[in-house]
Amino acid sequence: MTLENAVRQYLEEILGLPVRQGGTWSGARTLPYYLQQAFHFSELEINGKPVVLARGKGDDRHPLGDTRKWLDIVQTYTEQPVIYVIDTLASHERRRLIEYKMPFVVPGNQLYLPDFGLDLREYFRRPAPVVETGLSPSTQALLITALLQHPWDGEWQPAAMGRALGYTTMTSSRAAKELTAAGLSTPFSVERTRWLRMTFTRQETWERAGPLMRTPVRRKVWVLDHGSAIDPPRLAGLTALARHSMLAEPMRPVYAVAATAWKAMVGAGVRELPEPMDGAHEWQLWNYSPALVPQQDTVDPLSLILSLQDDEDDRVLIALDQLRKQLPWLKV
């Protein structure tokens, strides 16, 4: 099977759309000679929309920087999307191409077509419940943990990360399916172990997941004394934001605890107050653990942003921008 045929079959399988092979691209004759020597150009029609496929000639692989520059030049000769086709890519090469926003297809393995935008994205397979209701709390926690990895790695093992957060293998598997159904990842196997490969860069993943993510705060309670039920407690809300910005700390400290752990606190004698009073602390009951990042006295920055994103106070919005700037990959 030719690489072009493999691309056609892969696109038909992934997109569920008719893909017709069009043969050699006639516009290649107008290109500079060095580009004609570097690539073999062919055409496809995806749901009636023509695209140009560019496949390197010979066994020698050109540096990705050169490939990007050359295909940018090819793009000036046609109004059709130009897609780089290659049979294999290392993970760091995939990340580099995505950073370049360079469309590419690895048949049977990877698909990245940013230029198609809404024209093709609406045809990707995804169950309606995920889009309508958003990610489940456990899936959101796993995704945030993956996004905060240092350094960022677009390939990770859900079961291993889930175990670190106290999730069962079944919960981690369900989270992987949600992320895949939302178009954020692609599953693959290493021997018998299931892995996820993120479809986009870290910043793009955060932006695309945004509409599916919710505040982790289920409800808030007032407590006179949290005792030693949670040690050490995680600072949350405006108290945590003050630690990461120029915002003044609130008069009453704010802490976070998983809703499941709240039951243990109540069992240990902690009582909820009907209203705030002198010496009281505000406790946020979270849908997942507020301790996604170890060895830190505050909740993680991404969950903190989600918990305060609907606040209309200008001082809070400015402080959130200051927090975002501490994450170089996060667009302000």
Salt bridges, closest charged atoms under 4 A:
GLU4 OE2 - HIS40 NE2 3.92
GLU4 OE2 - ARG55 NE 3.00
GLU12 OE1 - ARG8 NH1 3.71
GLU45 OE2 - ARG20 NH2 3.07
GLU93 OE1 - ARG61 NH1 3.06
ASP119 OD2 - LYS49 NZ 3.02
ASP153 OD1 - ARG95 NH1 3.58
GLU155 OE2 - ARG94 NH2 2.17
GLU155 OE2 - ARG197 NE 2.93
GLU204 OE2 - LYS101 NZ 2.58
GLU249 OE2 - ARG243 NE 3.03
GLU272 OE2 - ARG219 NH1 3.40
GLU282 OE2 - LYS220 NZ 3.96
ASP297 OD2 - ARG243 NH1 3.08
ASP313 OD2 - ARG315 NH2 2.78
ASP321 OD1 - ARG324 NH1 2.91
